[in-house]
Amino acid sequence: MSHPSPEQARPKSYREPLAPLLKAKAPWLSTTLGTWSADRTPYSMEQHLFVGPRSGGDYFRVGIFAGVHGDETAGIHAAVRFLLELERNPGLARGYELYVYPLCNPSGFELGTRFSRSGRDLNREFWTGSREPEVQLLERQIRTLRFDGFVSLHADDESAGLYAFALGAQVTQHVVEPALQAAEKVLPRNCDPTIDNFTSRNGLIRQGYPGMLCAAPETRPRPFEIVFETPHHADLEKQIEANLVFLRQTLDQYQQLQAVGQDL
Ligand SMILES: [Zn+2]
């Protein structure tokens, strides 16, 4: 017979990892997009907007999404830490409006499950007419805000290394590859020819799958869409650090890519 440790026995609230963001003079704008309840437990969807310093050109609007799978905690902590980092170093977001959703599946987080409390994999529900409140709230934001780019943070319990899904040829080559190179200083890259049943090259999968969190189907031009995966069984701190390195590099490389494009 095993007894849960005090840490395991303590019920955890989805508000715990988000608590560092509830600061009086925070430089980001926090909005509750909506509330709902599941099994009589109340939940909410939180959005945090950080507007970086001007870069000269138009702002790029990027959505950063974490915790769509409730048990993948590294991305949640990384998204929160990234916002805290922006407070100290706003230049990381130069030229960007960053909309950060650190915990897209709060009920799954509390249960420690991939699925939400309703038993759904939310990352198979987008743009399918889903009735899941998490999906509906995010779809509404995605339609309204018309992001230039998406970065989703995930963890894969069957992968021994980092990899990414990336849509958009230029972004794949000029943004995701350098971002993976930077992140693999923290954790190894998964260079298997197939990952998660997808054809992969140097840890890059150049396709998506139905129901994933992404731009609305009618959106043209298509934004860049990146899903970054860390190996779930790796040290949590290293996964968080890999996420942070990947995020910083992605924003920096995309900004450079656009600057080059405008000179042509
Ligand atoms: Zn996931």
Residues whose N, C-alpha, C, O or C-beta is under 5 A from the ligand:
A	BS01	ZN	H69 E72 H154 A155
